[in-house]
Amino acid sequence: HIPIRASFKTAVNYRGMNMINLPAAGYRPRAFGEEEWFGGPSQGVMVAHIDGTDAEIQFKTVTEEVFTYPQELPPFDQQAYPLWLSYKWELPAEENLRNGSFDQGLQHWSKRFVYQEDKEPSNIMEVREWNQQKALYLYSRKRGYATPGQDRLPQTINQLCQAIRVKGNPGQLKLDYTIDAENTHFDGFSGAFILIEGFTGSFKTLNMVYWLGRPYGSLGDKATQNKKVPLLHFQLPENKKTRNEANLNLVADFESHGEKFDVLKLDSLVINLGTWNMNDGDYYPYAVYFSNIRFDKNMDQQAKSMVGESVISRTQADDIWWMKNNHIAGEHKYHSPTEHLNGAMKLIGDDLPK
């Protein structure tokens, strides 16, 4: 589904191989927030001119524009994007969180590849000067060039993470956050999150998220979603003009749902920071600063999570937004065989043998 412009911008060399995501051969391409170089359409065919060990790769559109890929492509930066080739439970983990102050930029934090528009990017992740210190700045909004089927919705990809080793109680996760009120729509379908994922080996056993703004019910990815490990939602105070000091007691918050933390027998925790937006309809931007992130193991295990003097509460089910459409504008939702069977039985009727 990729267009020509995005195909050229994402082509890389990896271990001596030129890696090219080819444009769409027939079905409409997704534009990733940008118009095509020549207006479109991008549909067409790839043409390979092979002479011995040499190959020239071109793309020819249905309207006969021809684009030739360069022989030399930029190298793929595996260190910058480790999640292209590794799962979260395979990320390097230390006993303590590293560079939580962001004084070293994004070092030790693993970010996803997020397609960047040439002008006015819809997702921003960078370290900025904030409140006389360094801070991670995250911003997400709807893609500027938006037509039906042109991009995935919603967008939860503007996030980065870091893994730490754990044994027993990891302690209290502390951090500072400030909402960039001038670039945030407080009543829209967007928000920021602190996603806590716990693993025992390669098995996901802990799934918790602390929200700013609107919570999204399907946060996560297919490699780490597990219906037996439901996502537990908590709501952070959304103070619009002040810096907030959050103290997140992961053990107490998890056990507030009726299970004991010790039975998880975690090997690692993955701390994810991100912003999201619905990427449809009106513009619902959300922007936030995160800084001074660290774990404090000298704390009361029974203490509740706090922001200043405010107690963090569970997110109410009615406040969580779910994408309820099975297929919209090119979107595909995947269902288990049991869900397909149950749906078929409802269509046929209730008079089938039980």
N, C-alpha and C positions, 0 to 999 in steps of 0.2 A: 504493500500500500504506500510505498514511499515515493515522493516526487523527485524530479531531477535535481533541483536545488539542494534538497536535504541529502540526496544520494552523494553528491560531490562533497558536501560539507562534512559528512560522516565517514568517508572512505579513509582507511588507514592501512599501514603496513604492520604486520605482526609476524615475527620470526621469519622474515623474508617473503611472506605471502602478502600480496595486495588483496585486501578485504573490502569488498564493495557490496553495499546493500543496493540491489537493483530497483529502479523505478517500476511502477505498476505496469503489467502487461495488458491488463484489461479493466479490472475493477478500479473504481476511482481512488486516487491516492489521497493520503492525508497530508495536509500542507504544513502541519506543525507551526502554525501561526504566521506563515509567510506566503505571499503570492509567488507563483512560479516566475522564473527569470523572463520568460517570454509570454506570460499570461496563461499558458496552458492550452490544451490538456497535456498531461505527462504520459499518457498511455503510449505504449510502443513496444519495441523489441531491442534486446541487446545484440550487438553484432561483434563478433570476435574475429580479427584478422590474425591468423597464426602463420608464422614463418619460422620453422625450426623450433628453437626455444624462445623466440620472441612472440609477444602477443600485444596487439593494440585493441583496446576495448572501447567501443562506442555505444551510445544509445540513440536510436532513431525513433522519433515520435510518429504517431499516426498522421500528423500534418507535415512530416518529412523534415523537421529540424534534426540536425545531427550534432551530438555532443561527444567529444573525445576525452576520456579520462587520462590524466597525466601518468607517465610511467613511474614517477617518484611520488609516493604518497607519504604523508606525515606518519611518524611512528606512533603506534598505540601505546599510551602511557598506562601500563598495568598498575603502577604504584598509585596513580591518581584515581583509578577506577577499579579497585580490587573486586567489587561485587559483580563485574562482568564475568569473572572467571572463578569466583568462589562464593560459597554460601556464607551466611552470617556466622554460623557456628564454626566456620573455618578461619575467621578473621584473627589476627594476632591479638592476644589478650594478656594484660599485665594485672598485677594485684590491685593497683590503684589507677584511677582515671588520669589520663595524661593530657596536658595542655587544655585543661578546663577553663583557663583564663583567656585562651586564644591569642596569647602573646606571641606564639610561634605560627600565627596564621591558622591554617586548617591541618597542620601536621598532626598525625596520629588519628585524625578523623577520616572515616571512609565515606565518600559521597557517591551518589549515583550519577551516571551520565544523564544530563538533562539538556535537550536540544535548545540551543540559544538562537533566537531570532537576531538578524543583523541589526535591527533597530528596535528600540523599546522592548526589551525582553520581558516576557510575562512571568519569569521566575528568576529571582536574584538570590544568590548565596555568596556572601562575602564577609570579611572581617573589617569592621569599621571602628573608628574612634567614637566612643560613646561614654558620656558621663565621666570623662577623664580616665577612661580605661579602654581596653580592647573588648570588643563584643562581636558575636556572630549575628549578622543581620540576615533575616529570611523574609522574602516577599513573594507572594503569588497572586496572580490575577488571571482572568480569562484571556485566552489568546487573542491578540489584536485582529488577526485575519481569521474570522470565524464563519464558516459556512457549514451546513448540515453534513455530518460524516467526515469532517476535515480533521478531527482530532479526538482523542480519547476523553471521556468524561466519566467521573470527575478526575481532577489531577491531584495526586498525592505524592508525586515523585520528587518534589523539592525538599529533600531531607538528607541528613548525614548521620552517621552512627559511629560508635566506638564500643568495643567489647572489653570486658574485664573478667578476670577469674574470680570465682566466689566459692566459699565453703562455709555453709551456715548463714548467719545473718549478715547481709552486705552492709548494713548500717543505713543511715539516713542520707538521701540524696538531696543536696542543697544547691540552689542556683538563684541567680537574679534574672528577672525578666521585666521588660518594659514594652508596652504596645506602642507602635508608631501610629498614633491616632490620626495624623494627617493623611496617612496612606492606608487606612483601614475602614472597611464598611462593617459597622458593628451589628447590623441586623441582617446580614446576607448569608448566603450558603458558602461559608469559608471559615477558616480558623487556623490555629496553630496547635501543636501537640508535642508532648513528651511521651514517647512510646517506649515501654520497658518490656523487653522480651528475654525470657530465661530459657536456657537449654541444658538438657542432660545428655551429653554426647551430641548427637544430631537430632534428638527429639525435643520439640518445643514443649515446655511444661509450664511456662508462665507468660501471660499476655495481659498487660495493663497499659492504660493510656490516660494521661492527664491533659485536659482540653482547655484551650482558650477559644472563645467564639463558638461556632456551631460544631458539635461532634458529628463525625461521619462513621456510620456503623460498620463499614466493610474495610476499614484501614488495615493494611498489611499486604502481603504478596502470597502467591500460590505456594512458594517454597516454605512459608512459615505459618500459613493458615491451618488451623486444626479445629474441627468442630467440637472435639473433646476438650479443648482448652479455650473456652470462650474468652472474648476480649472484655475485660473489666474496665468500666468507664468511670472517670472522676472529673470533677469540674474545678478549674482554677479560677480564683477571683479575677474578673476582667476590669481592673482599675485602669482608667483611660489615660491618666496623666502622671502617674507616679511609678517609681521604681519599686518592684516587689521582690521581697526575699522569701523564697519558697523553701520549706523543709518537708520533703516527701518521705514518709515512713512507709517503705514498700512492704515490710512485713505486716504491720498493723493494718494497712489498707487491704492487702490480700486476705488476711484473716477475717476482715469484716464481712467477707462473703461466706464465712462458715467453714473454711478449710484451714489446715495447719500448713505453715510455710515450710516447716522442716521436712515434710514428706516429699517435697519436690526434688530434694537432693541435687540441687543445681550445680553445674560445672562453670557456667558462664552467664553473664548478663550482657545484653546489648542495649545501650542507651541511644535512642533515636530522637533527633530534634527536627521538626519540619513544619511546613505550612501547606495548606490545601485549599482548593476552591472547586466549585462545581463545574467551571469551564463551559457554562451554557447560560443563556438568558442574559440578564443584566450583568454589569461588572461588579464583582464582589471581592475587592482586593483585601488582603490581610498581610500585615507586616509586624515583625516583632524583633526585639533584641534579646539575646541570651548571653549570659556571662557568668564567670566565677562559679563554674560547675565543679562540684567535688562531693566525695562521700565522707561522712562523719560516722565513725564506728563507736564513738563514745556517746551513746544516747539511750534513752529509755525505749525498750522494745514495744511497750504498750502505748507510747505517745502517739497521738494522731498527727496526720499531716497538717501543716499550718502554712499560711501566708500571712506574715505579720501576726495580727491577733485573730485572723479569720481561719476557721476550720474548713479544710477542703471537704467537700461533700461528694457523694456518689452522683453521677449524672442520671437524671430521670429519663426513663425509657422514651417518654413522649418528646423529649428534646433532641433525640438522636435522629439524624437524617439518614435514610436508606435510599439507595437507587432502586426503585421499585419496578422499572421497566425491564423486561427480558431482552428486548432488542429495540434500539432506537438509534437512528442515524448512523448505522454501521456498527453499533455496539453489540457485543455478544456476551451473554451470561452463561456460565457453565453450571450444569446441574448433575447431581449424582444419578445413577440408574434408579435408585429408590425413588427419587423425586420425580423422574420421568414416569415410573410405574404408577405412583400415586396420582399424578396428573391425568394419566390415561384412564385410570379407574374412575375418576371423578367425571370424565367426559362420557364414559360408557354407562355409568350408573351404579347404583348401590346393590343391584340384584345379582351381582356376580357371586360365585361361591367364595365363602370366607376361608 
